[in-house]
């Protein structure tokens, strides 16, 4: 009891022969009120008590994002087609690759601010994932809540029994759906260790990660420095020089090639992207200019070198900082 921070709040006997058979165990931080033992019923006495439940408010986080569901893709496509990114491409000819990317980001961000402005919403942290919750579960929960409201209005025994029956059915359905869903997910991950780890992570839950990436970057930086320090006295490897063909120039890409590459690419988006990938797949001419300028100048745009790296923990006891 002490190990689990529990204590018995009753000190008097609960049996006719003075024995202690029934216990009321609570955590030592739980407030118990009006604890008393009633009269004997057969050889036992009932125990009455009240608990002051402490409702812990869920942890909330303020998140700034765009309400993509409210965005009219047709209206955005029309204003994008009339913007300088699609109409006056000659004005971009004399710009460097970095300047073109900067103009690209500025115009798209301005258009999005007009048609899909950012909003700040509250999101619950550590919200449990319930992918198994389907229409059957929703219907069972609706029936249980209806039975509960009916009982609260009538306070009759019949309605209470009906409510208890609906609750039992709902809980049994939840357990069946949960077990069936995750068993099927684990079975379908046979031979795919990456998908299996993702499935187990969804089952066990993911701990809150408030790391902003600095600890992860420091870990890799220290790791590289330790490797360099340990190999500082090692003799350099003798790399034989050999003649290799030189690539003097690049063949400019065409709009058709860009269209083919973009159409075959998945619609993945990074947090540093100004707009989602699925929203800007139609401005192929601008992408062609960006690609050709980068190839011709031999310079990769600086804005495209930024990325968001999130560690994937696969061992127990690890944290993003370690």
MARLUM-202514 format. One line per field, with one value per residue (C-alpha): x, y, z; residue in three letters; chain. Coordinates in pm, 1 decimal, padded with zeros to 6 digits. Layout:
east X; ...
north Y; ...
up Z; ...
zakol ALA; ...
sepa A; ...
This chain:
east 00000.0; 00278.3; 00453.2; 00150.8; 00073.4; -00247.0; -00400.0; -00700.9; -00935.5; -01139.1; -01031.9; -01336.3; -01449.6; -01688.2; -01786.9; -02003.3; -01709.0; -01487.8; -01298.1; -01189.1; -01302.4; -01394.2; -01142.1; -01166.6; -00830.7; -00752.8; -00446.8; -00306.7; -00385.9; -00756.3; -01005.5; -01258.8; -01558.8; -01831.2; -01675.2; -01884.2; -01997.9; -02371.1; -02570.2; -02510.9; -02663.1; -02628.8; -02271.7; -02132.9; -02186.1; -02207.3; -01944.5; -02057.4; -01824.9; -01798.1; -01508.8; -01417.3; -01315.0; -01044.9; -01103.7; -00770.6; -00797.1; -00646.2; -00320.2; -00389.5; -00156.5; -00205.3; -00136.9; -00129.8; -00230.2; -00437.6; -00794.9; -00742.2; -01099.4; -01225.2; -00997.6; -01164.7; -00917.6; -01087.7; -01060.7; -00699.0; -00612.9; -00764.8; -00569.9; -00254.3; -00292.7; -00325.9; -00022.1; 00328.6; 00437.9; 00230.6; 00164.1; 00481.6; 00760.7; 00995.0; 01029.4; 01191.5; 01452.2; 01720.7; 01674.9; 01909.0; 01790.5; 01768.0; 01578.7; 01332.5; 01266.5; 01222.3; 00970.3; 00799.6; 00757.8; 00642.7; 00371.7; 00232.9; 00230.5; 00050.0; -00215.8; -00267.9; -00304.6; -00587.2; -00774.7; -00678.2; -00550.2; -00385.3; -00594.4; -00494.6; -00669.9; -00640.5; -00536.2; -00534.6; -00198.3; -00160.1; -00494.8; -00550.8; -00564.2; -00878.2; -00865.1; -01088.6; -01378.2; -01631.1; -02001.2; -02093.9; -01911.4; -02068.7; -02417.9; -02353.1; -02233.3; -02540.5; -02772.5; -02590.2; -02613.9; -02982.7; -03046.0; -02852.6; -03060.5; -03377.6; -03274.6; -03180.2; -03525.6; -03721.9; -03487.1; -03669.3; -03511.7; -03616.1; -03440.4; -03132.3; -03112.2; -03155.3; -02875.1; -02645.6; -02719.8; -02635.8; -02312.4; -02211.1; -02281.2; -02083.6; -01780.1; -01785.4; -01806.4; -01516.2; -01297.9; -01383.2; -01314.7; -00987.7; -00856.9; -00960.4; -00818.3; -00474.4; -00440.3; -00507.6; -00261.5; 00013.7; -00057.5; -00047.2; 00292.5; 00453.6; 00793.8; 00779.3; 00963.9; 00910.7; 00534.3; 00536.5; 00718.6; 00470.3; 00179.9; 00322.7; 00385.8; 00020.3; -00090.4; 00133.0; 00103.5; 00365.4; 00514.5; 00492.4; 00794.7; 00865.2; 01208.2; 01256.4; 01534.1; 01827.6; 01899.4; 01892.3; 02123.3; 02360.1; 02367.0; 02474.5; 02722.5; 02886.3; 02886.2; 03072.1; 03321.9; 03391.9; 03450.7; 03690.1; 03876.4; 03915.4; 04045.0; 04267.8; 04588.4; 04488.6; 04694.7; 04496.5; 04378.8; 04566.7; 04309.5; 04443.4; 04369.2; 04198.4; 04053.4; 03676.1; 03453.2; 03356.8; 03003.0; 03045.2; 02680.1; 02324.8; 02052.4; 01764.6; 01452.7; 01127.9; 00781.2; 00675.6; 00957.8; 00869.3; 00502.4; 00591.7; 00814.8; 00565.4; 00273.5; 00464.0; 00587.1; 00387.2; 00203.5; 00432.4; 00475.4; 00733.3; 00660.5; 00892.4; 00707.4; 00503.8; 00211.8; 00116.4; 00246.0; -00099.3; -00187.0; 00096.0; 00137.8; -00015.3; 00247.3; 00483.5; 00634.3; 00768.5; 00913.2; 01087.8; 01247.4; 01362.0; 01514.8; 01693.5; 01832.8; 01966.0; 02126.2; 02274.1; 02424.8; 02530.3; 02366.2; 02102.0; 01860.0; 01940.0; 01574.8; 01550.7; 01833.3; 01621.7; 01442.6; 01264.3; 01426.1; 01236.0; 01408.0; 01232.3; 01290.2; 01296.7; 01441.7; 01281.2; 01413.9; 01540.7; 01439.0; 01495.3; 01770.0; 01966.1
north 00000.0; 00241.1; 00152.0; 00258.8; 00559.2; 00401.0; 00399.8; 00248.8; 00523.2; 00297.8; 00205.4; 00021.7; -00337.6; -00428.9; -00779.5; -00898.6; -01080.6; -00773.5; -00874.7; -00639.0; -00788.2; -00486.5; -00213.5; 00130.9; 00193.8; 00534.4; 00725.0; 00947.8; 01254.4; 01164.4; 01341.0; 01104.2; 01246.5; 01105.9; 00763.4; 00550.4; 00192.7; 00119.0; -00140.4; -00510.4; -00679.9; -01053.4; -01082.0; -00779.1; -00407.1; -00173.3; 00094.7; 00443.1; 00716.6; 01005.9; 01093.5; 01438.3; 01374.6; 01599.7; 01672.3; 01724.3; 01965.5; 01825.9; 01976.3; 02215.3; 02364.1; 02673.2; 02587.7; 02829.4; 02671.7; 02728.8; 02606.9; 02415.3; 02286.7; 02642.4; 02708.7; 02730.5; 02558.1; 02699.3; 03059.0; 03008.5; 02851.1; 03146.7; 03411.5; 03203.7; 03182.6; 03563.6; 03625.9; 03714.8; 03356.5; 03237.4; 03543.0; 03750.6; 03492.9; 03726.8; 03938.8; 03639.0; 03573.1; 03799.8; 03685.0; 03441.4; 03106.6; 03238.4; 03548.1; 03338.4; 03115.4; 03421.7; 03570.9; 03231.5; 03211.1; 03571.8; 03553.5; 03220.3; 03329.6; 03653.2; 03467.1; 03215.9; 03492.2; 03633.4; 03309.9; 03092.0; 03305.2; 03146.9; 03077.4; 02989.8; 02686.8; 02492.2; 02130.6; 01866.5; 01707.8; 01329.6; 01271.8; 00900.1; 00764.0; 00558.8; 00451.9; 00156.8; 00387.5; 00346.3; 00392.4; 00092.7; 00242.7; 00581.1; 00426.7; 00231.5; 00546.5; 00734.0; 00464.9; 00466.0; 00842.9; 00838.0; 00574.8; 00783.8; 01095.0; 00888.1; 00756.0; 01103.6; 01229.2; 00940.8; 00800.8; 00468.6; 00127.9; 00006.8; 00293.0; 00243.9; -00121.4; -00027.5; 00227.4; -00027.0; -00277.2; -00025.1; 00068.2; -00296.5; -00348.0; -00036.6; -00138.7; -00490.7; -00350.8; -00111.4; -00394.3; -00613.9; -00336.8; -00242.0; -00596.8; -00686.0; -00370.6; -00385.4; -00760.4; -00711.8; -00421.0; -00623.4; -00926.1; -00714.4; -00573.3; -00916.0; -00874.7; -00493.1; -00383.9; -00013.1; -00047.6; -00276.7; -00013.4; 00250.8; 00023.1; -00049.8; 00320.8; 00392.4; 00118.5; 00226.8; 00599.1; 00861.4; 01066.5; 01442.4; 01582.9; 01948.4; 01933.1; 02213.9; 02025.4; 02192.6; 01891.0; 01659.1; 01886.6; 01911.7; 01533.1; 01482.0; 01769.6; 01622.9; 01280.1; 01409.1; 01597.0; 01287.3; 01077.2; 01339.4; 01359.5; 00980.9; 00956.8; 01264.0; 01060.0; 00808.8; 00824.9; 00953.9; 00696.0; 00684.3; 00760.9; 00701.7; 00972.7; 00867.7; 01044.5; 01082.5; 01233.0; 01594.7; 01724.1; 02058.9; 02160.3; 02050.0; 02001.5; 02235.2; 02056.4; 02101.0; 02169.7; 01817.2; 01665.1; 01881.5; 01787.6; 01417.7; 01443.2; 01646.1; 01420.5; 01109.3; 01265.1; 01201.8; 01497.1; 01522.8; 01857.3; 01985.4; 02237.0; 02491.0; 02483.2; 02798.4; 02596.7; 02228.5; 02030.0; 01934.6; 02303.9; 02413.2; 02120.3; 02318.5; 02595.7; 02384.6; 02673.2; 02842.4; 02516.4; 02472.1; 02816.9; 02736.0; 02404.1; 02540.3; 02841.4; 02619.2; 02381.1; 02660.9; 02847.6; 02537.2; 02675.2; 02508.9; 02763.9; 02831.5; 02816.8; 02460.0; 02344.3; 02386.7; 02083.0; 01962.9; 01650.7; 01449.4; 01154.5; 00818.4; 00640.9; 00260.2; 00165.1; 00179.0; 00443.7; 00677.3; 01039.9; 01289.2; 01448.5; 01123.0
up 00000.0; 00086.6; -00235.1; -00437.6; -00212.0; -00080.9; 00265.6; 00440.0; 00552.3; 00788.5; 01139.5; 01276.4; 01225.4; 00948.5; 01068.5; 01354.9; 01513.5; 01494.4; 01181.5; 00907.0; 00577.4; 00365.6; 00289.6; 00135.1; -00030.2; -00174.3; -00279.4; -00008.6; -00222.2; -00251.0; -00022.6; 00137.8; 00321.2; 00548.3; 00598.1; 00832.3; 00880.8; 00881.2; 01065.8; 01021.4; 00717.1; 00791.0; 00922.9; 00730.4; 00773.0; 00472.8; 00429.3; 00323.3; 00200.9; -00041.7; -00265.7; -00385.8; -00742.8; -00876.7; -01243.6; -01412.9; -01700.3; -02021.5; -02135.9; -02419.7; -02676.0; -02888.4; -03251.9; -03543.8; -03872.0; -04181.7; -04214.2; -04537.5; -04544.5; -04589.8; -04885.2; -05224.0; -05454.6; -05764.3; -05641.1; -05536.4; -05871.9; -06058.0; -05863.5; -05888.4; -06266.2; -06278.7; -06054.6; -06170.4; -06111.6; -06404.8; -06626.0; -06651.8; -06649.4; -06834.5; -06520.3; -06351.2; -06622.3; -06475.4; -06116.7; -05947.7; -05818.1; -05461.1; -05576.1; -05773.4; -05473.2; -05253.4; -05497.5; -05520.4; -05142.3; -05106.4; -05373.7; -05255.6; -04891.4; -04981.8; -05180.5; -04902.4; -04644.1; -04855.2; -04927.3; -04629.8; -04338.7; -04038.6; -03728.4; -03373.1; -03226.8; -02902.9; -02939.4; -02669.7; -02604.0; -02579.7; -02739.5; -02775.9; -03124.8; -03192.8; -03558.3; -03476.4; -03385.2; -03666.2; -03730.0; -03511.3; -03212.5; -03275.3; -03283.8; -02961.7; -02785.2; -02907.7; -02766.9; -02431.7; -02399.2; -02490.3; -02222.9; -01970.1; -02043.0; -02015.2; -01673.6; -01544.9; -01638.2; -01487.4; -01215.5; -01254.8; -01196.1; -01540.2; -01715.6; -01497.2; -01595.1; -01962.2; -01929.7; -01763.3; -02038.9; -02311.9; -02133.6; -02110.6; -02479.6; -02571.3; -02364.4; -02508.2; -02860.0; -02792.4; -02663.5; -02961.4; -03213.8; -03044.8; -03025.6; -03379.9; -03534.5; -03372.4; -03424.1; -03793.1; -03808.7; -03644.4; -03865.7; -04181.7; -04073.7; -04097.6; -04261.7; -04256.0; -03942.8; -04007.1; -04028.6; -03724.0; -03516.7; -03626.6; -03532.7; -03188.5; -03134.8; -03211.4; -02969.9; -02681.8; -02744.6; -02806.9; -02526.1; -02546.3; -02720.8; -02649.9; -02812.2; -03062.3; -03244.6; -03068.8; -02849.7; -03149.4; -03347.1; -03049.9; -03017.8; -03379.0; -03360.0; -03049.8; -03212.0; -03518.1; -03302.0; -03091.4; -03404.0; -03543.0; -03213.8; -03192.8; -03551.0; -03542.7; -03508.9; -03775.3; -04092.0; -04392.2; -04638.3; -04965.4; -05234.7; -05580.7; -05831.1; -06149.4; -06446.0; -06443.0; -06709.8; -06649.0; -06680.2; -06852.5; -06882.5; -06818.4; -07071.4; -06983.1; -06869.3; -07057.2; -06924.5; -07023.5; -06817.1; -06518.7; -06551.8; -06559.4; -06251.7; -06050.0; -06142.6; -06032.0; -05704.2; -05384.1; -05228.7; -04925.6; -04756.5; -04508.8; -04234.2; -04395.7; -04729.1; -04799.5; -04940.6; -04955.8; -05251.1; -05376.1; -05417.5; -05645.8; -05883.1; -06169.2; -06198.7; -06408.8; -06608.7; -06296.8; -06170.8; -06505.4; -06469.5; -06116.6; -06218.0; -06522.9; -06336.6; -06061.6; -06313.6; -06524.4; -06228.7; -06039.5; -05727.9; -05513.6; -05360.3; -04996.5; -04886.5; -05015.4; -04786.9; -04472.1; -04334.1; -04022.7; -03875.9; -03614.8; -03442.1; -03452.5; -03121.3; -03140.6; -02801.9; -02460.4; -02226.9; -02496.4; -02523.1; -02806.9; -02594.1; -02553.8
zakol UNK; UNK; UNK; UNK; UNK; UNK; UNK; UNK; UNK; UNK; UNK; UNK; UNK; UNK; UNK; UNK; UNK; UNK; UNK; UNK; UNK; UNK; UNK; UNK; UNK; UNK; UNK; UNK; UNK; UNK; UNK; UNK; UNK; UNK; UNK; UNK; UNK; UNK; UNK; UNK; UNK; UNK; UNK; UNK; UNK; UNK; UNK; UNK; UNK; UNK; UNK; UNK; UNK; UNK; UNK; UNK; UNK; UNK; UNK; UNK; UNK; UNK; UNK; UNK; UNK; UNK; UNK; UNK; UNK; UNK; UNK; UNK; UNK; UNK; UNK; UNK; UNK; UNK; UNK; UNK; UNK; UNK; UNK; UNK; UNK; UNK; UNK; UNK; UNK; UNK; UNK; UNK; UNK; UNK; UNK; UNK; UNK; UNK; UNK; UNK; UNK; UNK; UNK; UNK; UNK; UNK; UNK; UNK; UNK; UNK; UNK; UNK; UNK; UNK; UNK; UNK; UNK; UNK; UNK; UNK; UNK; UNK; UNK; UNK; UNK; UNK; UNK; UNK; UNK; UNK; UNK; UNK; UNK; UNK; UNK; UNK; UNK; UNK; UNK; UNK; UNK; UNK; UNK; UNK; UNK; UNK; UNK; UNK; UNK; UNK; UNK; UNK; UNK; UNK; UNK; UNK; UNK; UNK; UNK; UNK; UNK; UNK; UNK; UNK; UNK; UNK; UNK; UNK; UNK; UNK; UNK; UNK; UNK; UNK; UNK; UNK; UNK; UNK; UNK; UNK; UNK; UNK; UNK; UNK; UNK; UNK; UNK; UNK; UNK; UNK; UNK; UNK; UNK; UNK; UNK; UNK; UNK; UNK; UNK; UNK; UNK; UNK; UNK; UNK; UNK; UNK; UNK; UNK; UNK; UNK; UNK; UNK; UNK; UNK; UNK; UNK; UNK; UNK; UNK; UNK; UNK; UNK; UNK; UNK; UNK; UNK; UNK; UNK; UNK; UNK; UNK; UNK; UNK; UNK; UNK; UNK; UNK; UNK; UNK; UNK; UNK; UNK; UNK; UNK; UNK; UNK; UNK; UNK; UNK; UNK; UNK; UNK; UNK; UNK; UNK; UNK; UNK; UNK; UNK; UNK; UNK; UNK; UNK; UNK; UNK; UNK; UNK; UNK; UNK; UNK; UNK; UNK; UNK; UNK; UNK; UNK; UNK; UNK; UNK; UNK; UNK; UNK; UNK; UNK; UNK; UNK; UNK; UNK; UNK; UNK; UNK; UNK; UNK; UNK; UNK; UNK; UNK; UNK; UNK; UNK; UNK; UNK; UNK; UNK; UNK; UNK; UNK; UNK; UNK; UNK; UNK; UNK; UNK; UNK; UNK; UNK; UNK; UNK; UNK; UNK; UNK; UNK
sepa A; A; A; A; A; A; A; A; A; A; A; A; A; A; A; A; A; A; A; A; A; A; A; A; A; A; A; A; A; A; A; A; A; A; A; A; A; A; A; A; A; A; A; A; A; A; A; A; A; A; A; A; A; A; A; A; A; A; A; A; A; A; A; A; A; A; A; A; A; A; A; A; A; A; A; A; A; A; A; A; A; A; A; A; A; A; A; A; A; A; A; A; A; A; A; A; A; A; A; A; A; A; A; A; A; A; A; A; A; A; A; A; A; A; A; A; A; A; A; A; A; A; A; A; A; A; A; A; A; A; A; A; A; A; A; A; A; A; A; A; A; A; A; A; A; A; A; A; A; A; A; A; A; A; A; A; A; A; A; A; A; A; A; A; A; A; A; A; A; A; A; A; A; A; A; A; A; A; A; A; A; A; A; A; A; A; A; A; A; A; A; A; A; A; A; A; A; A; A; A; A; A; A; A; A; A; A; A; A; A; A; A; A; A; A; A; A; A; A; A; A; A; A; A; A; A; A; A; A; A; A; A; A; A; A; A; A; A; A; A; A; A; A; A; A; A; A; A; A; A; A; A; A; A; A; A; A; A; A; A; A; A; A; A; A; A; A; A; A; A; A; A; A; A; A; A; A; A; A; A; A; A; A; A; A; A; A; A; A; A; A; A; A; A; A; A; A; A; A; A; A; A; A; A; A; A; A; A; A; A; A; A; A; A; A; A; A; A; A; A; A; A
